[in-house]
Amino acid sequence: MAVLTTPVTTALRRWHKPLLIHSAFMGVLIVVSLIGLLVDSRTLGGESVWVKPLKFGISFAAYGLTLAWLLSKLVKGRRAGWWFGTVFAVSGLLDVVVIAAAAAAGTFSHFNTSDDALNTVVQTTFKYFVPLLFLANVAIGIVVLLQRAGDRGVRAALATGLPIASAGMLIIFLLFGYTAQTERTDVNSTQQSVPMKGSHSVGTDVSSGDGMAITGWNLAGGDIRVPHFIGLHGIHLLLLLAVGLSAMAARRAWLRDERVRARLVGIVAAGYTGVFVITTWQALRGQSVADPDLATVTALLVVLAATGAAATTVVRRAIGNASAAQPQR
């Protein structure tokens, strides 16, 4: 029987299969978590036990699909890229599996220091596979930097987005320097006491204040998850920008020069990096993302103004060059 093929299925066949499997599992987890939100009334830390698996599923699904597509575009180092992608897929899958298992059991996956069998598996998995996840992402970034083919705007998005994403992953390790000595006791979904050490919050009790809707970020003090999220998903913003500029080039003559698109992506990446650094600085000072002080606001305004000025300069110059290149009537 003939197999129906389309341009989409043909393209997907070239994508990195382990990462596609990885993302497919995350899709299943998203569905299971959404059902859990509806039918399971258990809570953990003031929110449904299924919120954390849902957030991790969405994040890893998006990132896994991005890498699966990216690795299909490699010209140099394809074999190395395949192996690094596979390490990322396996490591990410195992990390999220234990997070989901802890959630299903109604207990904490992160910062849990209890000695029961499930938590031993969870913490051992984190110990070995979180660093592998980070190193695989860095390695993929290095392979991407070796590429010279393709649209310059997209290459600029990848060359800047992957390092930003790696920094977003690395920021989590700052937890050990700022909150690792914070010992406390929390209760799981069955109201049993669970010994905990460390937290995502800085400068405030992890349980104080209300968390931000959807994200759960601490609004009473600093929260490392803010720059972690910003850094991790910067690559998606930059890729969307690069693709959008490329699409606009069909109607805007000044965008048809790939160098212009690459410069604009680079400028936005620099500004985005500034925001990442500022939100990291803000979190480490124990300041809520929803209540910035004058120093934080000033720093953000400076970054936004510099980014806007640089982008305006590039656009004006590109428009002028495009006008000058048009034939005179």
C-alpha positions as semicolon CSV with decimal commas, in nm:
position;residue;x (nm);y (nm);z (nm)
1;M;0,000;0,000;0,000
2;A;0,135;0,339;-0,097
3;V;0,229;0,572;0,187
4;L;0,091;0,923;0,154
5;T;0,372;1,176;0,175
6;T;0,351;1,552;0,203
7;P;0,618;1,822;0,228
8;V;0,555;1,830;0,604
9;T;0,603;1,454;0,655
10;T;0,909;1,457;0,430
11;A;1,063;1,737;0,635
12;L;0,979;1,565;0,965
13;R;1,162;1,251;0,852
14;R;1,483;1,454;0,853
15;W;1,425;1,586;1,203
16;H;1,615;1,431;1,494
17;K;1,405;1,125;1,582
18;P;1,507;1,080;1,950
19;L;1,413;1,443;2,012
20;L;1,083;1,395;1,830
21;I;1,010;1,096;2,058
22;H;1,116;1,309;2,354
23;S;0,872;1,586;2,253
24;A;0,593;1,337;2,178
25;F;0,626;1,206;2,535
26;M;0,606;1,564;2,660
27;G;0,287;1,605;2,458
28;V;0,138;1,302;2,631
29;L;0,247;1,441;2,968
30;I;0,078;1,772;2,889
31;V;-0,251;1,593;2,819
32;V;-0,221;1,378;3,133
33;S;-0,139;1,685;3,343
34;L;-0,435;1,880;3,208
35;I;-0,664;1,588;3,292
36;G;-0,503;1,571;3,636
37;L;-0,578;1,939;3,693
38;L;-0,944;1,866;3,630
39;V;-0,993;1,541;3,820
40;D;-0,725;1,537;4,091
41;S;-0,788;1,770;4,387
42;R;-0,451;1,711;4,556
43;T;-0,230;2,015;4,610
44;L;0,138;2,068;4,676
45;G;0,277;2,400;4,791
46;G;-0,061;2,564;4,736
47;E;-0,111;2,447;4,377
48;S;-0,223;2,130;4,201
49;V;0,030;1,848;4,203
50;W;0,002;1,849;3,821
51;V;0,110;2,208;3,765
52;K;0,482;2,132;3,770
53;P;0,464;1,838;3,523
54;L;0,249;2,055;3,295
55;K;0,501;2,341;3,295
56;F;0,797;2,110;3,240
57;G;0,609;1,925;2,965
58;I;0,533;2,245;2,775
59;S;0,886;2,380;2,816
60;F;1,064;2,061;2,714
61;A;0,824;1,993;2,425
62;A;0,895;2,335;2,275
63;Y;1,269;2,313;2,329
64;G;1,292;1,954;2,206
65;L;1,110;2,036;1,882
66;T;1,336;2,337;1,829
67;L;1,648;2,122;1,863
68;A;1,499;1,843;1,648
69;W;1,443;2,093;1,366
70;L;1,779;2,261;1,419
71;L;1,979;1,937;1,401
72;S;1,814;1,851;1,068
73;K;1,974;2,167;0,923
74;L;2,334;2,087;1,016
75;V;2,587;2,078;0,734
76;K;2,900;2,025;0,942
77;G;2,920;1,787;1,238
78;R;2,593;1,609;1,167
79;R;2,699;1,287;1,341
80;A;2,823;1,472;1,650
81;G;2,505;1,679;1,651
82;W;2,296;1,362;1,637
83;W;2,469;1,217;1,942
84;F;2,450;1,539;2,142
85;G;2,081;1,566;2,054
86;T;2,026;1,207;2,169
87;V;2,198;1,277;2,501
88;F;1,973;1,581;2,545
89;A;1,661;1,380;2,455
90;V;1,739;1,095;2,696
91;S;1,852;1,322;2,981
92;G;1,552;1,552;2,947
93;L;1,313;1,259;2,928
94;L;1,450;1,097;3,244
95;D;1,449;1,425;3,435
96;V;1,085;1,495;3,347
97;V;0,979;1,134;3,412
98;V;1,095;1,154;3,775
99;I;0,932;1,496;3,815
100;A;0,603;1,349;3,691
101;A;0,647;1,042;3,914
102;A;0,695;1,258;4,223
103;A;0,391;1,465;4,128
104;A;0,179;1,153;4,080
105;A;0,290;1,039;4,425
106;G;0,188;1,378;4,566
107;T;0,533;1,479;4,685
108;F;0,813;1,723;4,601
109;S;1,070;1,649;4,334
110;H;1,298;1,950;4,389
111;F;1,480;2,029;4,718
112;N;1,342;1,712;4,878
113;T;1,596;1,553;5,116
114;S;1,386;1,263;5,245
115;D;1,543;0,917;5,221
116;D;1,248;0,721;5,081
117;A;1,299;0,506;4,771
118;L;1,118;0,733;4,525
119;N;1,305;1,046;4,628
120;T;1,636;0,859;4,613
121;V;1,564;0,778;4,247
122;V;1,452;1,136;4,178
123;Q;1,758;1,301;4,331
124;T;2,000;1,051;4,174
125;T;1,847;1,119;3,833
126;F;1,884;1,495;3,885
127;K;2,243;1,453;4,003
128;Y;2,362;1,277;3,688
129;F;2,128;1,382;3,410
130;V;2,074;1,755;3,472
131;P;2,446;1,824;3,413
132;L;2,434;1,601;3,102
133;L;2,137;1,801;2,975
134;F;2,330;2,126;3,016
135;L;2,650;1,993;2,858
136;A;2,460;1,848;2,561
137;N;2,296;2,185;2,500
138;V;2,634;2,362;2,511
139;A;2,780;2,105;2,271
140;I;2,492;2,154;2,026
141;G;2,554;2,528;2,045
142;I;2,919;2,477;1,952
143;V;2,826;2,258;1,654
144;V;2,578;2,522;1,538
145;L;2,846;2,791;1,555
146;L;3,049;2,592;1,303
147;Q;2,775;2,618;1,041
148;R;2,800;2,867;0,756
149;A;2,503;2,771;0,536
150;G;2,149;2,905;0,546
151;D;1,983;3,237;0,612
152;R;2,207;3,475;0,806
153;G;1,921;3,595;1,023
154;V;1,836;3,242;1,134
155;R;2,205;3,166;1,191
156;A;2,232;3,477;1,407
157;A;1,925;3,367;1,607
158;L;2,076;3,024;1,669
159;A;2,426;3,151;1,740
160;T;2,294;3,389;2,008
161;G;1,985;3,200;2,125
162;L;2,159;2,877;2,220
163;P;2,418;3,046;2,446
164;I;2,138;3,245;2,612
165;A;1,944;2,921;2,664
166;S;2,254;2,755;2,812
167;A;2,291;3,049;3,051
168;G;1,925;3,006;3,143
169;M;1,996;2,645;3,237
170;L;2,317;2,735;3,420
171;I;2,140;2,995;3,634
172;I;1,969;2,714;3,824
173;F;2,306;2,616;3,972
174;L;2,314;2,956;4,145
175;L;2,049;2,812;4,374
176;F;2,315;2,607;4,546
177;G;2,515;2,916;4,632
178;Y;2,226;3,130;4,752
179;T;1,967;2,894;4,900
180;A;2,136;2,556;4,952
181;Q;2,166;2,609;5,327
182;T;1,801;2,699;5,372
183;E;1,655;2,405;5,564
184;R;1,284;2,378;5,627
185;T;1,000;2,131;5,653
186;D;0,705;2,130;5,416
187;V;0,404;1,905;5,381
188;N;0,311;1,687;5,085
189;S;-0,037;1,629;4,942
190;T;-0,125;1,393;5,228
191;Q;-0,006;1,644;5,490
192;Q;0,301;1,439;5,579
193;S;0,611;1,635;5,675
194;V;0,889;1,639;5,415
195;P;1,242;1,766;5,495
196;M;1,356;2,022;5,238
197;K;1,683;2,202;5,173
198;G;1,717;2,495;4,936
199;S;1,452;2,672;4,732
200;H;1,396;2,876;4,419
201;S;1,331;3,186;4,630
202;V;1,589;3,437;4,753
203;G;1,545;3,672;5,047
204;T;1,212;3,533;5,163
205;D;1,052;3,220;5,298
206;V;0,951;3,002;5,007
207;S;0,601;2,975;5,148
208;S;0,548;3,345;5,209
209;G;0,326;3,551;4,980
210;D;0,119;3,438;4,688
211;G;0,272;3,299;4,373
212;M;0,217;3,459;4,034
213;A;-0,070;3,310;3,837
214;I;0,030;3,026;3,599
215;T;0,407;3,055;3,658
216;G;0,393;3,029;4,037
217;W;0,686;3,270;4,070
218;N;0,734;3,405;4,422
219;L;0,596;3,759;4,447
220;A;0,725;3,821;4,800
221;G;1,094;3,808;4,709
222;G;1,346;3,707;4,446
223;D;1,288;3,397;4,235
224;I;1,560;3,234;4,021
225;R;1,293;3,079;3,799
226;V;1,232;3,420;3,638
227;P;1,573;3,451;3,463
228;H;1,572;3,074;3,410
229;F;1,253;3,102;3,204
230;I;1,371;3,415;3,020
231;G;1,703;3,258;2,927
232;L;1,571;2,915;2,831
233;H;1,314;3,046;2,585
234;G;1,516;3,329;2,432
235;I;1,600;3,105;2,138
236;H;1,231;3,076;2,049
237;L;1,183;3,453;2,048
238;L;1,493;3,507;1,834
239;L;1,398;3,235;1,586
240;L;1,048;3,380;1,550
241;L;1,204;3,722;1,491
242;A;1,440;3,585;1,225
243;V;1,161;3,399;1,046
244;G;0,933;3,702;1,070
245;L;1,196;3,935;0,923
246;S;1,257;3,688;0,641
247;A;0,883;3,679;0,564
248;M;0,864;4,060;0,570
249;A;1,149;4,081;0,321
250;A;0,908;3,986;0,041
251;R;0,738;4,325;0,086
252;R;1,019;4,535;0,233
253;A;1,315;4,587;0,002
254;W;1,538;4,708;0,283
255;L;1,504;4,370;0,458
256;R;1,614;4,165;0,158
257;D;1,978;4,196;0,258
258;E;2,048;3,905;0,493
259;R;2,310;4,111;0,672
260;V;2,044;4,361;0,778
261;R;1,826;4,086;0,922
262;A;2,122;3,931;1,101
263;R;2,217;4,268;1,254
264;L;1,864;4,325;1,379
265;V;1,853;3,976;1,533
266;G;2,192;4,038;1,695
267;I;2,074;4,370;1,842
268;V;1,760;4,212;1,988
269;A;1,971;3,925;2,124
270;A;2,200;4,174;2,297
271;G;1,902;4,355;2,448
272;Y;1,745;4,024;2,553
273;T;2,072;3,925;2,720
274;G;2,060;4,254;2,910
275;V;1,711;4,173;3,036
276;F;1,829;3,826;3,139
277;V;2,123;3,973;3,335
278;I;1,904;4,235;3,502
279;T;1,637;3,986;3,611
280;T;1,912;3,758;3,747
281;W;2,057;4,051;3,943
282;Q;1,709;4,140;4,065
283;A;1,637;3,784;4,183
284;L;1,969;3,748;4,363
285;R;1,895;4,070;4,554
286;G;1,577;3,909;4,684
287;Q;1,354;4,143;4,486
288;S;1,020;4,040;4,341
289;V;0,986;4,056;3,964
290;A;0,654;4,234;4,022
291;D;0,803;4,501;4,249
292;P;1,123;4,636;4,088
293;D;1,312;4,917;4,258
294;L;1,446;5,231;4,089
295;A;1,780;5,066;4,007
296;T;1,612;4,775;3,829
297;V;1,372;4,998;3,636
298;T;1,656;5,230;3,534
299;A;1,869;4,940;3,412
300;L;1,580;4,800;3,209
301;L;1,507;5,141;3,053
302;V;1,874;5,182;2,958
303;V;1,879;4,840;2,789
304;L;1,552;4,905;2,605
305;A;1,666;5,252;2,492
306;A;2,003;5,123;2,369
307;T;1,837;4,833;2,186
308;G;1,582;5,062;2,025
309;A;1,846;5,317;1,921
310;A;2,071;5,053;1,768
311;A;1,783;4,890;1,579
312;T;1,661;5,230;1,453
313;T;2,008;5,310;1,321
314;V;2,028;4,981;1,130
315;V;1,677;5,022;0,986
316;R;1,738;5,380;0,870
317;R;2,065;5,288;0,706
318;A;1,910;4,984;0,536
319;I;1,618;5,191;0,404
320;G;1,861;5,451;0,270
321;N;2,075;5,189;0,097
322;A;1,767;5,023;-0,056
323;S;1,640;5,359;-0,185
324;A;1,978;5,444;-0,336
325;A;1,992;5,106;-0,511
326;Q;1,660;5,156;-0,687
327;P;1,690;5,261;-1,054
328;Q;1,624;5,631;-1,117
329;R;1,327;5,719;-1,338
